[in-house]
Structure formats: structure tokens, C-alpha cells
Amino acid sequence: MAYTTSTLVGYELPDTTPASLTSAKITAYIASATADVDAYVGDRYSLSYNSNANKFPATGDSPATPQVIQDAATYLAAARCLKEIGQETQDAAGKTPDELMRKKGLEILETIREGTINVILSDGTNLRGRNPGLSISTLNYDRNFTTGDYTDGSLVSTYSGTLDGF
């Protein structure tokens, strides 16, 4: 199961592509991009939506792949296709189209991994990946704190202490 489709990847490619970029290659690049997405977000999302144990729903699942995940996978797969095509045109910074496309995909994944954005399914479910958090009381009489990982609002693991020595 994949997070994008060959049609979506095709939208990111030039209008004419060489015959060497076959449908089978595009499908393989999509599978690699899907694996990259799962690997890049790491253990922030420890979910499994299908028999391939992907971290997010695939394009054919219901609900379908979240838009932000689909965008990242599309850019990563398109970057592989552009590298295959071998476009040598560079931008002002000397980056090739495949490098620019890969950068777009990785920037999306970085914001997910950092927790800057949440992944929301098409049905409105916020997946809320594992997010290290800090909980502290500001009351003078309660100077205890707890740190830990929160998943869907429930504390997974903790370390507690006191601020009395400060």
C-alpha cells in the first residue's frame, strides 16, 4: 500500500518523459517514498493501518492517506523520477529539479517529525503522534513536575521530581 499514486507523481513531472521511466519504475519509486515517510517520522507515529504495517492509511484505505503525508510521498517519489530522467537544469543556488523536489518532501516530513504540524485524517481524526511533553504546576504550594511522552492525551512514560531545591 502506498501514500501516493502515479497520477499525482505525474503532475510533478515534465509533460514529456523518456520511455525509460516506466510505470513499474514509478510504482517502485512510490513504494520507496512510502517507506521513506514511515522511516523519517520515526517512532512519533507508531500506528499500523494495513497489512503492510504502514504508519498512515494508504491511498486506497478509508479514511485515505492524510493530505500532508500524500504530498510528502508525492514529492519524494517525483524526486526519484526526476533523477531517473536526469534533468540537469539548475536553479540560481545550483540545485537540480530532483534535489528541489526531494527538499520539498523532506521539509514536510521534518515539520511532522518535530511536531510542528499534526497529521489529520480526511475524517477529521487528529493522529497526535508521540510528543515528548513537560507538565508543571505554577502554584506555589505544588512544586512537583512530571515529564513524559503523551500519546492521544494519555501519559505513556514519566519522570517526576520536585522543584524544592531551586
The 8 nearest C-alpha neighbors of each residue, nearest first, counted from 0:
[[1, 57, 51, 2, 58, 49, 59, 53],
 [0, 2, 57, 3, 33, 30, 58, 29],
 [1, 3, 57, 69, 58, 33, 64, 72],
 [4, 2, 69, 1, 73, 72, 58, 7],
 [5, 3, 6, 7, 8, 2, 29, 1],
 [4, 6, 8, 7, 9, 25, 26, 3],
 [7, 5, 9, 4, 8, 10, 3, 11],
 [8, 6, 10, 4, 9, 5, 73, 3],
 [7, 9, 5, 73, 77, 10, 6, 11],
 [10, 8, 6, 12, 11, 7, 5, 77],
 [9, 11, 7, 8, 12, 6, 13, 14],
 [12, 10, 9, 8, 77, 13, 7, 74],
 [13, 11, 9, 10, 14, 77, 8, 81],
 [12, 14, 15, 16, 11, 10, 9, 81],
 [15, 13, 12, 16, 10, 9, 11, 17],
 [16, 14, 13, 17, 12, 18, 9, 84],
 [15, 17, 13, 18, 14, 20, 84, 12],
 [16, 18, 19, 20, 15, 84, 21, 83],
 [17, 19, 20, 21, 16, 15, 22, 84],
 [20, 18, 17, 21, 84, 16, 83, 24],
 [21, 19, 18, 17, 24, 22, 16, 25],
 [22, 20, 24, 23, 19, 18, 25, 17],
 [21, 23, 25, 24, 26, 20, 5, 27],
 [24, 22, 26, 21, 25, 27, 20, 28],
 [25, 23, 27, 21, 26, 22, 28, 20],
 [24, 26, 28, 22, 27, 23, 29, 21],
 [25, 27, 29, 23, 24, 28, 22, 30],
 [26, 28, 24, 30, 29, 25, 23, 31],
 [29, 27, 25, 31, 76, 30, 26, 32],
 [28, 30, 32, 26, 76, 27, 31, 33],
 [31, 29, 27, 33, 28, 32, 1, 26],
 [32, 30, 28, 34, 29, 33, 35, 27],
 [31, 33, 35, 29, 72, 76, 34, 30],
 [34, 32, 30, 36, 35, 31, 1, 2],
 [33, 35, 31, 37, 32, 36, 38, 30],
 [36, 34, 32, 38, 33, 37, 39, 31],
 [35, 37, 39, 33, 34, 38, 32, 40],
 [38, 36, 34, 35, 39, 40, 54, 33],
 [37, 39, 35, 41, 36, 40, 34, 42],
 [40, 38, 36, 41, 37, 35, 108, 112],
 [39, 41, 112, 38, 37, 43, 36, 42],
 [42, 40, 38, 39, 43, 37, 44, 112],
 [41, 43, 44, 45, 40, 129, 128, 38],
 [44, 42, 129, 128, 41, 40, 45, 112],
 [45, 43, 128, 42, 46, 54, 129, 41],
 [46, 44, 42, 54, 43, 47, 128, 129],
 [45, 47, 54, 44, 48, 55, 53, 52],
 [46, 48, 52, 54, 53, 49, 55, 45],
 [49, 47, 56, 55, 53, 52, 54, 46],
 [50, 48, 52, 51, 47, 53, 56, 0],
 [49, 51, 52, 48, 53, 47, 0, 57],
 [50, 52, 49, 53, 0, 48, 47, 54],
 [53, 51, 47, 50, 49, 48, 54, 46],
 [54, 52, 47, 55, 51, 48, 49, 37],
 [53, 55, 46, 47, 37, 44, 45, 52],
 [54, 56, 53, 48, 57, 64, 47, 46],
 [55, 57, 64, 48, 63, 60, 58, 62],
 [58, 56, 2, 64, 1, 60, 59, 0],
 [57, 59, 63, 64, 2, 60, 3, 1],
 [60, 58, 57, 63, 61, 0, 64, 56],
 [61, 59, 63, 57, 62, 58, 56, 64],
 [62, 60, 63, 59, 56, 58, 64, 57],
 [61, 63, 60, 121, 122, 120, 56, 64],
 [64, 62, 61, 60, 58, 56, 57, 59],
 [63, 65, 56, 57, 58, 2, 69, 66],
 [66, 64, 120, 68, 67, 119, 121, 69],
 [67, 65, 69, 68, 70, 64, 121, 120],
 [66, 68, 70, 69, 65, 71, 118, 107],
 [69, 67, 71, 65, 70, 66, 72, 64],
 [68, 70, 66, 72, 2, 3, 67, 71],
 [71, 69, 73, 67, 68, 72, 66, 74],
 [70, 72, 104, 68, 74, 73, 69, 107],
 [73, 71, 75, 69, 32, 74, 70, 33],
 [72, 74, 70, 76, 8, 71, 75, 3],
 [73, 75, 104, 77, 71, 72, 100, 76],
 [76, 74, 78, 72, 101, 77, 32, 104],
 [75, 77, 29, 28, 79, 73, 32, 78],
 [78, 76, 80, 74, 79, 8, 75, 73],
 [79, 77, 97, 75, 81, 100, 101, 76],
 [80, 78, 82, 76, 77, 81, 83, 28],
 [79, 81, 77, 83, 82, 78, 84, 76],
 [82, 80, 84, 97, 78, 83, 79, 77],
 [81, 83, 85, 79, 80, 84, 97, 78],
 [84, 82, 80, 85, 81, 79, 20, 86],
 [85, 83, 81, 82, 86, 80, 17, 20],
 [86, 84, 82, 83, 87, 81, 97, 80],
 [85, 87, 88, 84, 81, 96, 82, 95],
 [86, 88, 85, 95, 89, 96, 94, 82],
 [89, 87, 86, 95, 90, 96, 94, 93],
 [90, 88, 95, 93, 94, 87, 91, 96],
 [89, 91, 93, 94, 92, 95, 88, 96],
 [90, 92, 93, 89, 94, 95, 88, 99],
 [93, 91, 90, 94, 89, 95, 99, 98],
 [92, 94, 89, 90, 91, 95, 88, 98],
 [95, 93, 89, 90, 92, 98, 99, 96],
 [94, 96, 89, 98, 97, 88, 87, 99],
 [97, 95, 99, 98, 100, 94, 81, 86],
 [96, 98, 78, 81, 100, 82, 99, 95],
 [99, 97, 101, 95, 96, 100, 94, 102],
 [98, 100, 102, 96, 97, 101, 95, 103],
 [99, 101, 97, 78, 103, 102, 98, 74],
 [102, 100, 98, 75, 104, 78, 103, 99],
 [101, 103, 99, 105, 100, 104, 106, 98],
 [104, 102, 100, 106, 101, 105, 99, 74],
 [105, 103, 71, 74, 101, 107, 102, 75],
 [104, 106, 108, 102, 107, 103, 109, 101],
 [107, 105, 109, 103, 108, 104, 102, 110],
 [106, 108, 105, 104, 110, 109, 71, 111],
 [109, 107, 105, 111, 110, 106, 112, 104],
 [108, 110, 112, 106, 111, 107, 105, 113],
 [111, 109, 115, 113, 107, 108, 112, 116],
 [112, 110, 108, 114, 109, 116, 113, 115],
 [111, 113, 40, 109, 114, 110, 108, 43],
 [114, 112, 110, 111, 115, 109, 116, 108],
 [113, 115, 111, 116, 112, 110, 117, 130],
 [116, 114, 110, 113, 111, 117, 112, 109],
 [117, 115, 114, 111, 110, 118, 113, 112],
 [118, 116, 127, 119, 114, 111, 125, 115],
 [117, 119, 126, 125, 120, 116, 65, 127],
 [118, 120, 125, 124, 126, 123, 65, 117],
 [119, 121, 65, 124, 123, 122, 125, 62],
 [120, 122, 123, 62, 65, 63, 119, 124],
 [121, 123, 120, 124, 62, 119, 61, 63],
 [124, 122, 120, 121, 119, 125, 126, 62],
 [125, 123, 120, 119, 122, 126, 121, 118],
 [124, 126, 119, 127, 118, 123, 120, 117],
 [125, 127, 118, 128, 119, 124, 117, 120],
 [128, 126, 125, 151, 117, 129, 150, 118],
 [127, 129, 44, 43, 126, 130, 150, 151],
 [130, 128, 43, 150, 149, 148, 44, 127],
 [129, 131, 149, 148, 132, 128, 43, 150],
 [132, 130, 148, 147, 149, 129, 133, 146],
 [131, 133, 147, 148, 146, 130, 134, 149],
 [134, 132, 146, 145, 135, 147, 131, 144],
 [133, 135, 145, 146, 144, 132, 136, 147],
 [136, 134, 144, 133, 145, 137, 143, 142],
 [135, 137, 138, 141, 142, 144, 143, 134],
 [138, 136, 139, 135, 142, 141, 140, 143],
 [137, 139, 141, 136, 140, 142, 135, 143],
 [140, 138, 141, 137, 142, 136, 143, 163],
 [139, 141, 138, 142, 137, 143, 136, 163],
 [142, 140, 138, 139, 143, 136, 137, 144],
 [141, 143, 162, 161, 140, 136, 139, 163],
 [144, 142, 161, 141, 160, 162, 136, 135],
 [145, 143, 135, 160, 159, 161, 134, 136],
 [144, 146, 159, 134, 158, 157, 133, 135],
 [147, 145, 133, 158, 157, 132, 134, 159],
 [146, 148, 157, 156, 132, 131, 158, 149],
 [147, 149, 131, 155, 130, 156, 132, 154],
 [148, 150, 154, 153, 130, 152, 129, 155],
 [149, 151, 129, 152, 153, 128, 154, 148],
 [152, 150, 153, 127, 149, 128, 126, 129],
 [151, 153, 150, 149, 154, 127, 155, 148],
 [154, 152, 149, 150, 151, 155, 148, 156],
 [153, 155, 149, 156, 148, 150, 147, 152],
 [154, 156, 148, 149, 153, 150, 147, 157],
 [157, 155, 147, 148, 154, 158, 149, 146],
 [158, 156, 147, 146, 145, 159, 155, 148],
 [157, 159, 146, 145, 147, 160, 156, 144],
 [160, 158, 145, 144, 157, 146, 161, 143],
 [159, 161, 144, 143, 145, 158, 162, 142],
 [160, 162, 143, 163, 142, 144, 159, 164],
 [161, 163, 142, 164, 165, 143, 160, 144],
 [164, 162, 165, 161, 142, 143, 160, 141],
 [165, 163, 162, 161, 142, 160, 143, 144],
 [164, 163, 162, 161, 142, 143, 160, 139]]
